[in-house]
Amino acid sequence: MSEEPSSSKRIRSTRFRSPYLRPKEELEDPITDRQQKVTGFDQGALEELHVTLVGAGGLGTEIGEGLVRKGVGSLDIIDHDTVKLSNLNRQKFYEDDIYCNKARALAH
């Protein structure tokens, strides 16, 4: 099995199969309830998507998180940069992420 380049990290969304993402009560709305109310929305099609996100900085962190929360099938994150101290106040990284590759840090 070959290892992926350090500049990219592939992560998979949960696809809403985890038991904690299912309604516990019979009348409780599913996690995708709001999305399913949009005319023409198809969760199955979203789960089949493969997205490549180039850049795990300010916009990339927001976009990547949103895609995973919506249930995109797979997500490749590509970024050659490392997390710096100055990124912490404006991007979704934490102290433990400093000096790590941004793509890998976002995937955690």
Summary of the structure (lengths in Angstrom):
residues: 108
radius of gyration: 15.9
end to end distance: 21.2
largest distance: 46.7
contacts: 264
relative contact order: 0.22
helix: 34%
strand: 16%
